[in-house]
Amino acid sequence: TLNSLALTATATSSSPAGTYPITVTANATNYNLTTTNGTLTIQSAGFNLTESGGNTQITEGGAADTFDLVLTTAPGANVTITATPDAQLDLGAGAGMAVTKTFTATDWNTPQTLMVTAIDDTVINGKRPGVIRFTTASSISTFNNKFIADLKTTILDNENGVIITQTDGNTTVTEGGVTDTYTVKLSTQPTGDVTIRLTPDAQITVSPAT
């Protein structure tokens, strides 16, 4: 009786990516020797990071943003990706706290979404960058400790910076007569000295000018 036999080739955890020739030989009593040639392709481990809208921009105390992580090749064991934001950002576990996503042999090609929010502070620090860094871990060496580029975000401040208050809600002056006042102040404590310069037009004067 002649039966067919299916063979499965498995790469070891240390096998480099590439295409390799393989030869399968079979021999049995009263049968001729049979040799079959073929190839075995080992794909390199890959990761994709996709930012929603092509970038990641968040606002203190306001708009969040998202990005997706996914593997590009099937792993032979679980793969975890750990995302660690800087202290200005929150991925759902708290400011600067890492979160982990796990991919298996069955869901490796299903993107997993992470949401980014900005910590709402009381410092006037304006538009500035934030960074999320990544590490990978797996019992398969091709997926372990692999490089994923840092995700650079843009954080928008929600502090107004300067508050101007007019007496009685408006500023009215008379030529050669009645003056008026208003107050200028910062909305939050700055990290350094701030100078505000007042520039009137040619019809009025202000004192002091800074």
Buried (B, 14 or more C-beta within 10 A) or exposed (E): EEEEEEEEEEBEEEEEEEEEEEEEEEEEEEEEEEEEEEEEEBEEBEBEBEBBEEEBBBBBEEEBBBBBBBBEBBBBEBBBBBBBBBEBBBBEEEBBEBBEBEBEEEEBEEBBEBBBBBBEBEEBBEEEEBEBBBBBBBEBEBBBEBEBEEBEBBBBBEBEEEEEEEEEEEEEEEEEEEEEEEEEEBEBEEEEEEEEEEEEEEEEEEEEEE
